[in-house]
């Protein structure tokens, strides 16, 4: 946990979960450099899981696997095995880049495979991305614009991407 100074991939997801009440306060807003606060947040996250269990809440699942320190994402063989048995209603994913030529991209092959599996299993796929990802391409494509149901971003997509999204029936939501 911990945020950097920009609203990048991991921070976008952390802030969203915090705002929706799905994450603890500070999940997306405690700066990464504040080590003491990050340790306290990790402790509180574990305590929150235990509290949910005490209250007979639904089972709490935690995905294991490799953690990419660049974007705090989980992927790898262990994560793939775990997700293979999960049914997903709505998947919220974040790309590291989006171009008309290459679609949604990321910089790690394990992450690419993991996101492809999630997209395949989900009934609905929503991509969350800030405008710094637009017109940026990384080595691995995990989806084309037509493979998702909605894109939430903070500015209009370039004309070619907007056209492709419209033709594929993808909902574009501009959060300003």
N, C-alpha and C positions, 0 to 999 in steps of 0.2 A: 504494500500500500504506500501511498504517498504521491504527491503530485509534483509535476515540474512547473515551470513558469508558463507553459503554453497549453492550449486545449488540444492535445494530441490524442492518439488512439486510446491508450490506456486511461488517460485522464477523462476523456469524453465518456467512456463507459462508467468510470468511478463516479463522476458527477451525476450522471443520469440515475444510477442506482441510489445515490444519496438523496437526490431530489424526489424520487418516487417512493422513498421510505424503505427501499429494499436493501440499503446499505447503512452502516452506522454513520452518525455525524462525523465529518472529518475524513471519510473514506476517500473522497476525491479532492479534498481541499487542504489537507495537511501537507505542507511542502516536504518533498523527499529528504531534504537535508535535516529535517527536525527528527533525528533518530529517536529521541526519548518519546516523543508523541506517537511516532510510528509503532514503537514497541507497545505502548499503551493501547493503541488502536487494535493491534493484533490480539492482545490479551482480551480486550472487550469483544472482539469478534468471536473468539472461542467461548467466552461467557454467554454471548447472545445465542450461539448454537445450543449450548447446554440449557439455557432458559427455554428455548423453543421445545426441546425434548421434554422438559419438566411439565410444560403446559399441554402435553399431548398434541402438539402441532404436527403437521405432516412430517414425514421423514425428511431429514436434512441430508442432501447429497453433496459431497465434495469431490470434485474431479481431481485426480492425481495426474502426474506426468511431469514433463520438463517445463520449467518456468523460464520464459524468455525475459531476461532482465531489461532489454530495450523497450518492450511494450507491456510487460507484466502479463503475458498471455500464457496459457497452459496448452501444451500439445505433446505429441509423441505417441509411442506405442501404447503405453498404459492409458492415456487419455482416449485414444481411439477405441481400445477394447471396452472401456467404460461406456462411452457414448453409443457404441453399437447396440446396446440393449435399452437405450433411453428413447422414449417417444417424446417428440418436441412439438408443442403447439405453436409458439412464436419464438423465433431465434433472433436475438439482437446481436449483430456482429459489427466490427469496425474494420475497415480496410486501411492499409497504409498508403494506398494510392488508387486513383481512378482516372483512366483515359479512355477515349472512344476506341482506340486501337487495341488496348490490352485488357479492358475491363477493370474489375476490382483486383488489386494486387497486394502482395505482402513480400517480406524479405526473407522468409524462412520456409523451407520446403515442408517441414513437419507441420507448421502452422497452416500452410496451404492445404495439405491433405485433411487436417482436422476440420477446417472451415468447410471444405467440400462435403465432408461427411455430414456435418451439421445442416448444411443447406439441403442435402438429399433427404434428410430425415424430418425436417421441419415442415409443418403445414403452411406456415407463413414466415417469410424472412424479411427483416428490417435491417438496413444498413445505416449506421450512425457515423457521420463524418463531418469534420469541420472543413472549411474551404481550403486549408493548406494541403489537403489530400488531392484536390482536383488538379488535373493535368500533371500528376506525379505518377511515375510507373516504377515498380520494383520488379525483381526477377520472376516472381511466381504469380500466375493468375489463378484465383480460386473461384471466380464467377464472372459472367458477363452481365451487363445491365438487365437483360431479360430474365435472368435467373432469380431475381429478387422481387418482392412485392412492393416494397417501399424504400425510399431513401430519405433520411432526415439530415439536413445540412443547414448551414447558416448563410448561404448565398445561392443564387441561381446557377444551374449547371450551364456549361458552354452549349451553344446551339446544337451541335451534333449529338452530344449526350442527351440533351433534352428531347430531341427528335426521336432518338432510339428508345428512350424511356417511354415516351408517349405511345409509340408504335407497339411496344411490348406490354402496355397497360400498367407500367410501374408508377406508383404514386410518389410524387416528389413533394416533400414537406419542407418549407423554408422556415426555420426557427430563428427569429430575429430578436 
